[in-house]
């Protein structure tokens, strides 16, 4: 499911998660907490959503370019 935030905002959030989550999961203190909260699964869901957003943007671009061909 695609969230309501803009692509730019979503990408910034995803980038921050990509940087922080692996380090926190490796921590002996924060790792168990984040695993219990499902941080790894949430990060994977965000990656999936980003790929969906990219596919939709490519489709919009193709439709836009096709409108000029007509």
PyMOL commands that set and color helices and strands:
alter all, ss='L'
color gray80, all
select helices_A, chain A and resi 7-26+30-37+39-69
alter helices_A, ss='H'
color red, helices_A
deselect
rebuild
show_as cartoon
